[in-house]
Amino acid sequence: MTTAVLTATSGAGWPAVKVTTTMTTTPTPTETPVPAAMCSPLSGYSFADLAQIVSRSFVAPRAGVDDGHHGADFAHYAFGSRTTIAGVPISAAFDGVVAAAVAGSWPYGHFVIIETRWEALPGWFTEVYPVGEGESVYHLYAHLADPPGVAAGDALGCGEVFGLVGNSGWSGNYHLHFEIRIGPAGAVFESMSYYLTTTTEAERENYERWRFGGEFVPFDPMPVIEIAQGESG
């Protein structure tokens, strides 16, 4: 509501008259973003399909040690009408922004990390997993066939394709290595590599921060996928 005071003069010798006018304005409604559901990281594969093609499961690492297996690997030879997983399109599991798009690293090969802020996550995710204000979920997709065609800061929608399943980096067969971590919002990794004498100090520092510095906590992706399957009906 807006109140305006107007002063009018009626004529010579007459006092000025103050007129108070009240006007009611309706604020323009703003759209409240609706968190998107989770999407399969492999285009054309349902959540149920993913559970059948896990070639290597998550193994929690010890604190401060680069051991265990920080994600889930998806691989197959014959599955349904497909004779190989090589070249299958990889898509974003959640709406988000690219936090890393790195080519030719070790051990991840060509890989992409996408950040999803906590407020953009489905409600069921934040009810089950300990992520809150000031934090984000980061999802990593490794061993892509080609160098990423996206760059840090690019927005990706749930289900949007950004690469193909490959065999780059420390990989013995075509597969998608998929990680989910919770960490501080706004992280960006321009480079990341390890275990080679040719790596730079910055590459090693980013790897240590991501893998075992304690700042980005890995979680088994499969329970997330199972819940998403139930939510999708």
N, C-alpha and C positions, 0 to 999 in steps of 0.2 A: 504494500500500500504506500502511495506517494502523496504527500500533502504539499500543495503549492499556495503561496500567499501572493496575491496580485494587488497592486495599488492603482486605483483609477481616479482621475480628476473629472468631476462632473461639469465644471465651468468656472468662469471668473467669480470669485467671491465665495465659492462653495468649497467646503473642506474636502480633502482627499478621502476616498472611501476604500477601506481595505476589504477585499473579498477573499475568503479562504475556500479553496476548491480541493476536494479530496478525490484522487483518482486511484483506482485499484488496478494493478498490473499483475498479470499471471506469468510467473517465471517460466522460461522455456524448459520443458522436461529434458533431463539428460538420460541417456541410455545406460543402464547398468550392465556391464559385460557379463555374459553367461559363460562360466567355465566350460570348455569343451571336454567331451569324453576322451578316453584314451583311444588311440588308433594303433593298429598293428604296425610294428616297425618293418615288416616285410609286406609289400603291396601284393594283394591277391591271396594272402594267407590269413586265415581266421586265428583268433586266440587259441582255439582248440587245436588247430594245425601246429601252432608254435610249440605246444606242449609235446607234440609227437616227434619233433625234429631237433630236440635239444641234444647236441653231441657232446657237450661238456657243461656241467652245472657250476653254479656259484659255490665257491669255497671261501669263507670269511678269512681275510688275512690277519696275521697277528699285528698288534699295535706297533707301528713304527717299522714294520718289516715288509719288504716287497715280495710277499709270498702269497699262497692261496690262489684263487681265481676270481677276479673282481667282478665278473659278469656271467652272462649265459651265452653259449655259442649255439647258433642255429645252422645246421648243415644236413644235407641229404644227397643221395644219388637219385634213385627213383622214388618219387612221391606224387601220388595221384597221376596226373597227366604229364608231369615234369620228369625229365631224365637227369637233371642237374639243378643245383641252386645257383650256379654261376650266372651272373647277369640279371638276377632277380632285382627289381627296383626296391630301393630302401626308402622308407618314408618316416616322417617325424611322428613320434609317439604322442606328443602333446604340442599344442601351440607354444611357440617360443621364439627366442632370438639366438642366432648362432654365436657361441662363445669361443669356438675354435674351429678352424678349417685348415688342416695341416696336411701337406703332401710329403710322402716319402720318409716318414718317421720310423723309428724303431723303438718299441716292438709293434706299435699300432698300425704301421703302414700309412695309407691314406685314411684320414679319419675326420669326423665332425663331432663336435659337442654342441648341444642345444641347451640353453637355459630356459626354464619355465618358472616364473615367479610364483610364490606360494598362493597368491590371490587368484591366479589363473588356473589353478589345479582343480580337478573335480572334487566335490565335497567329500566323497568317500576316501580319497587319498589322504587328505589332511586329518581325517578322523582316525586313520590306521597308522600313518607314519608321522614321526616327530618333525614336522616342518611347520614353521610359523613365520610371523612378520620379520622381515629382514633377511629371510633365507630363500633359497631357490632349490628346485630339483634340476639336476644336470643329467642329461642322458647322452651317452657316447655311442657312436657307431663306428666300428673299426674294420680295417682290411678291405676298404672299398676298392673297386676295380680301377678307378681313375682318380687323379687329383680332384679334390672337391671343386664343384662349380659354384659354390657359395662362398661368402666371406663373412668375417666377424661383423656382427651388427645387422645382418640380414634377418628379416622376419620369416618364419616358416609356420604354416598352418598344420594342424593335426591331419596326418595322412598325405601331406605334400611330399612328393618324391624329390630327392636331392642327390642320389647316387645309385650305384649298382653293386651287388655282392661281388667281391673279388677275392684275391689271395695275396694282397700286398703285405709287406712287413714280415713279422715273425709269425708265419702261418704255413701250415703244411697242406692245407686243402682249402677249397672255396668255402667260406662261411661268413656269417655276420657275428661279430662279437659285440654284445649289447650290454652296457653298464647303466646303472642308475645310482646317483649319489645325491646327498643333501649337503649343501654348503652355503657360504655367504653369498648374497645376491650381488650381481654386477661383475663377477669374475670374467676375465678375458685372457685366453692363452694364445699368443701370437705364434708360438712354436712349442714343441715338446718332443723330446727324444732322449734315449738313454742306452747304456750298454754298448756304445760304439766309441772308439777313440776320436772320431771325427765330430762328436757332438759338442755344442758350445755350452758354456756355463749357464746361459739363460735357458737353453733347452733342458738341461739336467735339472735346474732349479724348478722349472715348471712341472716336470715329471714327478719330482719328489713331492712337490706341493699337492699335486693331484692324487698320487698313488698312496703315499704313506706318511704325509706330514700331519695327518689328523684333522685337517681343515675340511676335507671333503670325504664324507663317510659313505662307503658303499653299502648297498642293500641288494639282496637277491631279487632280480627282476621277475622271477616266475610267480611268486605270490601276488605281485602287482598285476601281472597278466591274468592270473586266475580270478582275481576280484573284478577286473575289468570285464572279463568274459561273463561273470554273473551279472554285472550291472548292465551289460548290453543285451541281456536276455538270450 
